[in-house]
Amino acid sequence: MDQQGDDEAARDAALLAELRLASAAREPVPPRVLESARAAYTWRLIDAELAELIADSALEAQPAGVRGGVRGEQMPRLVTFEVAGGTTLELEATPADRALRLVGQVVPPRSGTAEVVHPGGTERAEVDEMGRFFAEGIAGGPMRIRLRLAGSTVEIVTDPLTL
């Protein structure tokens, strides 16, 4: 590159640096967005099976004439993830005291551990021999579940989900 090209590249870099500073001062990235980005980056697992979201009650249209729950009471959200090979994870998320309570079921049933990674931290739960687990105090927002099941050397990680 010639001298003129070097000078132009240096001016461009300086301009970009100024624009970043001005943008950060006027419109800083919200902490929750930064937290979500960091969480997404840490989940780049090569050796894990990705469980794909296949059903979500929040995306289903409620048929006309069907009543909801008691006034003021929110209905649980039901989601289902599936892994190639036939393992599914069914979740029920219910609002409870400004947080969420998750009840999970692994099918076919196997024991192991489940980690729920959410904006408030990570909650660990034992998966019993019937494939059931529950976790309380889950903060709303983006979350994932990591399963380590007995008899398997591969972790199962769910698609990201916002609750």
C-alpha positions in Angstrom: 0.0 0.0 0.0 1.3 3.5 -0.8 1.6 6.4 1.6 -1.7 7.9 0.5 -3.5 4.6 1.2 -1.9 4.3 4.6 -3.0 7.9 5.5 -6.5 7.2 4.3 -6.7 4.0 6.3 -5.5 5.8 9.5 -8.1 8.6 9.0 -10.8 6.0 8.5 -9.7 4.1 11.7 -9.7 7.4 13.7 -13.1 8.3 12.4 -14.6 4.9 13.3 -13.1 5.2 16.8 -14.7 8.7 17.2 -18.0 7.4 16.0 -17.9 4.5 18.5 -17.2 6.9 21.4 -20.0 9.3 20.3 -22.4 6.4 19.9 -21.5 4.9 23.3 -22.0 8.2 25.0 -25.3 9.1 23.4 -26.8 5.6 23.2 -25.0 3.0 25.3 -25.8 -0.6 24.8 -28.3 -1.7 27.5 -26.7 -4.1 30.1 -29.2 -6.8 29.3 -28.2 -6.8 25.6 -24.6 -7.1 26.6 -25.4 -9.9 29.0 -27.4 -11.8 26.4 -24.6 -11.4 23.8 -22.0 -12.7 26.3 -24.3 -15.6 27.2 -24.8 -16.5 23.5 -21.1 -16.5 22.9 -20.4 -18.9 25.8 -22.9 -21.3 24.4 -21.0 -22.1 21.2 -20.7 -25.7 22.0 -19.3 -27.9 19.3 -19.6 -31.2 21.2 -23.2 -30.7 22.4 -26.4 -31.9 20.7 -28.6 -28.9 20.0 -32.3 -29.5 21.0 -34.5 -27.6 18.6 -37.7 -25.9 19.6 -40.6 -27.8 18.0 -43.6 -26.5 19.9 -44.4 -23.4 21.9 -47.8 -22.5 23.4 -47.0 -18.8 23.1 -47.0 -19.1 19.3 -50.2 -21.0 19.0 -53.4 -19.2 18.3 -56.1 -19.7 20.9 -59.3 -21.0 19.3 -62.3 -18.6 19.5 -64.6 -19.3 22.4 -61.9 -20.9 24.6 -61.7 -19.3 28.0 -58.5 -18.5 29.8 -57.7 -19.1 33.4 -58.9 -17.2 36.4 -58.8 -13.4 35.9 -55.3 -12.1 36.6 -53.8 -15.5 36.6 -51.4 -16.3 33.8 -51.5 -19.6 32.0 -48.3 -21.7 32.0 -46.2 -21.6 28.9 -45.6 -25.1 27.4 -42.6 -25.7 25.1 -41.1 -28.8 23.6 -37.5 -29.3 22.3 -36.3 -32.3 20.2 -32.9 -33.8 19.6 -32.1 -35.8 16.5 -32.4 -39.4 17.6 -35.7 -39.1 19.4 -35.0 -37.4 22.8 -37.4 -34.7 23.7 -37.6 -32.1 26.5 -41.0 -30.9 27.5 -41.1 -27.7 29.7 -43.8 -25.9 31.6 -42.9 -22.4 32.7 -45.3 -20.8 35.3 -45.0 -17.3 36.7 -44.3 -17.4 40.5 -43.4 -14.5 42.7 -41.8 -12.2 40.1 -39.9 -15.1 38.6 -40.6 -18.4 36.8 -40.9 -22.0 37.9 -39.9 -24.6 35.4 -41.0 -28.2 35.4 -39.2 -30.4 32.9 -39.7 -33.9 31.5 -37.1 -35.8 29.4 -38.6 -38.4 27.1 -37.6 -41.2 27.0 -37.0 -40.9 30.8 -33.4 -40.8 32.0 -31.8 -39.4 35.1 -29.0 -36.8 35.1 -28.7 -33.1 35.7 -30.2 -30.0 34.2 -28.7 -26.5 34.2 -31.0 -23.6 33.5 -28.9 -20.6 32.4 -30.9 -17.4 32.6 -30.4 -13.6 33.2 -30.4 -14.2 37.0 -27.7 -16.8 36.9 -27.6 -20.6 36.6 -29.9 -23.0 38.4 -28.9 -26.6 38.7 -31.5 -29.4 39.1 -31.4 -33.1 39.4 -33.3 -35.1 36.8 -34.9 -38.1 38.5 -35.2 -41.6 37.0 -38.5 -40.7 35.5 -36.9 -37.8 33.6 -38.4 -35.1 35.7 -36.9 -32.0 37.1 -37.9 -28.5 38.4 -36.2 -25.2 38.9 -37.5 -22.1 40.7 -36.5 -18.5 40.8 -35.8 -18.3 37.0 -35.5 -14.7 35.9 -37.5 -13.8 32.8 -35.5 -13.2 29.6 -33.3 -15.3 27.4 -32.5 -18.7 28.7 -31.1 -22.1 27.8 -31.1 -25.6 29.4 -28.1 -27.9 29.4 -28.8 -31.6 30.1 -26.3 -34.2 31.1 -28.1 -37.5 31.0 -27.0 -40.9 32.4 -25.6 -43.3 29.9 -24.6 -40.5 27.5 -21.3 -38.7 27.0 -23.0 -35.9 24.9 -24.6 -32.9 26.5 -27.9 -31.7 25.2 -28.4 -27.9 24.9 -31.6 -26.2 24.0 -32.2 -23.5 21.4 -32.2 -20.1 23.0 -35.7 -19.2 24.4 -37.0 -16.0 25.9 -39.5 -16.5 28.7 
